[in-house]
């Protein structure tokens, strides 16, 4: 689905800052090209997050006037559950070298990000990569003097 929103772009001390009219938050870039790229990326991540978590996506408002002395930027992105870089839960288990049950536990504990599409569970590749990068070693942590 195509999502279109307006941002206000204004100059801060070092960066251009893009503030959306219909969401909380902001992003920034060092020049006009980068702030446009960052705004599109920010909007895509925000929409995908809301889709994964079944949260409301606000209707875009148009014809907004600058509120903080900037100019208006219109950003359009294509987003759906299909645009999220994700794999099915069984494949995530293989990638992480854990059981499918452990993948479910990791989602519940907030260690992995996932969503359901129909009957299938999907895990984001970004959360798998982060877990692989910071994965704890097997076994119990060693006791140190600080922990005693």
N, C-alpha and C positions, 0 to 999 in steps of 0.2 A: 504494500500500500504506500502511496505517496503522502508524505507529511510535509507541510509547509508552515513555517513560523517566521515571525519578525524578531530581530535582535536589534538592540541599540549598541552601536560601536562608539566608544569614546577613548580619548587618550589618557593614560595614567602617566606616572613619572617616566617609566621605561617602556611600557607596552601599550598596545591597543587592547581594550577589554570589550568583549561582546557579552551583553546581558540580555537574556530572552525575556520577552514580555509575558509569556504564558507559563513559565516554570520558575522555580527557585534555582539560584546558582549563576554561574558565569564561566567564561573561559577567556583566554588571552593569546595574543600572538605578537611577534616582533614587528610585523608589517601587515599591510592590508591583505595580501595573499595568504599569509599564515593565519591571520585571525579568521578568515573565511573558512579555511580548511579545519581549523580547530572548532569553530562553531558547528560545522557540519558533523564532525566527529562527535562532539559533545551531544548534539541533538540525536544522532543515531544511537549512541550508548544509552541516553535517557529513555528513548522510545523502546529500545530492546529490553531494558531493565523493567519497564512498566509492563510490557507484553509478557515477559517471563514470570512476573509476579502477579499477573491478573489485576493490575492497578489501572485506575482511570487515566485516560490520555485526554488532556484538555483540548478543546476546539481551538484552533489558531485564530487569533484576532488580527485584523489588518487595518491599516490607516492610523496606526499609532503615531503619536508625536514624540519626538525625543524628550526624555525626562531629565537627563543628566548632561545635556549639552553636546550630545554626539549626533550621529546620523543613523538612519535606518538601513538595516541589511536584511534581505529576505533570504532564508535558507530553506532548501528543499532536499529531502532525503527519501530514499526507498528503504522501508524496514518492515519486517515481519518475523515470525518465529523461524522462517526458512532462511533468513539472512544472517542469523546468529551462527557463528562458527562453533558447532557443537557435534558431539558424537553420542550414540546410544549408550545407555548405562553399562551394558555388557562389554562394550568396547573400551569404555573408560576403566572398567575393572581390569581388563587385560593390560591397558597402558600403565596403570598404577600398580599392577601385580598384587591386587587384592581381590577379595571375593565380591560378588554382586551385593551381598548383604552389607559388606563394609562400605561400599559406595553409598548405599542408602543412609547408613549411619553418618557418613561424612557430610552428606547433604543436610541432614537434620542438625548436625553440629555446626553448620556454617563453614565447613572446611572446603566444600565444593559448591559451585553454583549450578543449578539445573532447573529444568522445567519439563512439563508434560505436554505432549502433543498427541491427542487421542489416547491410546493405551500405552504408548511408548514414553519412557523417561529419557531425557537428553541431558548431558553434562557439557558445560561450555569448555572449549579447548583452552581458553585463557586460565580457567580455574584449575584444570588438570596440569597445565604447564607450571603454574605457580606452586601447586602442591609437589610436583616432581622436583622443583628447584629447592624448596624448603622442607622436603620430606624428612621426618624424624627417623633416626636409626632404629632398628629392631631392638627389642628388649627394654628393660627398665633403665631410666637415667641413673648414672653413677651418683652416689652421695658425695657431696663435697662438704668441707667444714662449714660453709655458709648454710647449707641445707640441714645440718645436724642441729 
